[in-house]
Amino acid sequence: MKILTWNTLASEWIKKSYYPNTNDDIIFDRKSRFEQITKIIDECDADVIMLQEVMKMEYSLLKKRLNRIYIISNLNKLNWYNTVSESGNVTIMKRSLFQDTEIQHQPCDYGLYTKCVYKGNVCVFFNIHFDDISRQVRYKQWNDLCLSCLPNGHVIVAGDFNHQYTKNSRIYNTNGFTTHNLCPTYYIGRKMNIDNIITRGFKKTKGNICPWYPDNIKDGFSTYGSDHMPVFIEVKLVA
């Protein structure tokens, strides 16, 4: 199973003050950003795609583009700073591997919970976007997530953790789970690994290859269309 997770950067969060040293045309060109994002999605040809910060317009375009090959969840808008955002999480699953009737989506405060059947096994996917301010809130969200998936042996958690990866971090070092991405995923201000894929009951089948890391904001947006880089791995089910 090939898995792609990506924070695609919602246009509602793009402000000139956040990116003072780059060309406005690159960041505010919503159409060009989306074209770069969809180009990378097409190239990855993932079986499961978990996107964060998808706006309503981009969601509609993704449905038109991918609906023939993929089963696409509703847009799950998240609550940020006590306000419902205009953007949210979308989980996209390949029709050749999953049956629409065997997929159940359930929204939560920090993402989208999906229960499904894959190769005869019940699996749980969490498409998450954790709090971007409080470490303690992120720990609480992670603990809540772990409780939700306790009965399930096959779990994939993917998305924007907003939490810097360290080997001994409470989130990335949870007993029974494997953290797969060791590469930086965010390039604004400083190099950080805050996006990841964590699994239980799955084994990675190919070594992790870090995507190209941009030297500046202009090149980053020209290449990725977002301030986050995609995370892409391939795993297989462990009986």
ChimeraX attribute file (.defattr): number of C-alpha atoms within 10 A of each C-alpha:
attribute: neighborCount
match mode: 1-to-1
recipient: residues
	/A:1	15
	/A:2	16
	/A:3	20
	/A:4	23
	/A:5	27
	/A:6	27
	/A:7	24
	/A:8	23
	/A:9	20
	/A:10	19
	/A:11	19
	/A:12	12
	/A:13	12
	/A:14	12
	/A:15	12
	/A:16	13
	/A:17	7
	/A:18	10
	/A:19	15
	/A:20	9
	/A:21	11
	/A:22	14
	/A:23	12
	/A:24	13
	/A:25	10
	/A:26	17
	/A:27	22
	/A:28	14
	/A:29	12
	/A:30	14
	/A:31	11
	/A:32	16
	/A:33	22
	/A:34	19
	/A:35	13
	/A:36	17
	/A:37	20
	/A:38	20
	/A:39	12
	/A:40	15
	/A:41	16
	/A:42	12
	/A:43	8
	/A:44	16
	/A:45	13
	/A:46	20
	/A:47	19
	/A:48	21
	/A:49	24
	/A:50	25
	/A:51	25
	/A:52	28
	/A:53	27
	/A:54	25
	/A:55	21
	/A:56	15
	/A:57	9
	/A:58	19
	/A:59	20
	/A:60	12
	/A:61	13
	/A:62	17
	/A:63	16
	/A:64	10
	/A:65	13
	/A:66	16
	/A:67	15
	/A:68	11
	/A:69	13
	/A:70	21
	/A:71	19
	/A:72	20
	/A:73	19
	/A:74	16
	/A:75	22
	/A:76	24
	/A:77	24
	/A:78	25
	/A:79	17
	/A:80	13
	/A:81	9
	/A:82	7
	/A:83	8
	/A:84	11
	/A:85	17
	/A:86	19
	/A:87	24
	/A:88	26
	/A:89	27
	/A:90	24
	/A:91	25
	/A:92	22
	/A:93	23
	/A:94	20
	/A:95	16
	/A:96	10
	/A:97	13
	/A:98	18
	/A:99	14
	/A:100	14
	/A:101	8
	/A:102	11
	/A:103	18
	/A:104	13
	/A:105	17
	/A:106	13
	/A:107	17
	/A:108	16
	/A:109	15
	/A:110	24
	/A:111	25
	/A:112	26
	/A:113	20
	/A:114	19
	/A:115	18
	/A:116	18
	/A:117	17
	/A:118	17
	/A:119	9
	/A:120	7
	/A:121	13
	/A:122	15
	/A:123	21
	/A:124	25
	/A:125	21
	/A:126	27
	/A:127	28
	/A:128	31
	/A:129	25
	/A:130	23
	/A:131	22
	/A:132	13
	/A:133	11
	/A:134	12
	/A:135	13
	/A:136	10
	/A:137	13
	/A:138	20
	/A:139	16
	/A:140	14
	/A:141	20
	/A:142	19
	/A:143	14
	/A:144	11
	/A:145	17
	/A:146	14
	/A:147	10
	/A:148	13
	/A:149	20
	/A:150	10
	/A:151	9
	/A:152	14
	/A:153	17
	/A:154	20
	/A:155	23
	/A:156	20
	/A:157	24
	/A:158	27
	/A:159	27
	/A:160	27
	/A:161	24
	/A:162	21
	/A:163	22
	/A:164	17
	/A:165	22
	/A:166	13
	/A:167	11
	/A:168	9
	/A:169	11
	/A:170	13
	/A:171	21
	/A:172	20
	/A:173	15
	/A:174	15
	/A:175	9
	/A:176	9
	/A:177	17
	/A:178	18
	/A:179	18
	/A:180	20
	/A:181	21
	/A:182	18
	/A:183	21
	/A:184	23
	/A:185	26
	/A:186	22
	/A:187	19
	/A:188	15
	/A:189	10
	/A:190	8
	/A:191	14
	/A:192	17
	/A:193	22
	/A:194	20
	/A:195	28
	/A:196	30
	/A:197	24
	/A:198	20
	/A:199	21
	/A:200	21
	/A:201	18
	/A:202	20
	/A:203	14
	/A:204	17
	/A:205	13
	/A:206	10
	/A:207	10
	/A:208	15
	/A:209	12
	/A:210	15
	/A:211	13
	/A:212	13
	/A:213	16
	/A:214	18
	/A:215	9
	/A:216	13
	/A:217	20
	/A:218	18
	/A:219	14
	/A:220	21
	/A:221	21
	/A:222	15
	/A:223	17
	/A:224	22
	/A:225	26
	/A:226	24
	/A:227	17
	/A:228	23
	/A:229	28
	/A:230	25
	/A:231	26
	/A:232	21
	/A:233	21
	/A:234	18
	/A:235	16
	/A:236	13
	/A:237	16
	/A:238	11
	/A:239	8
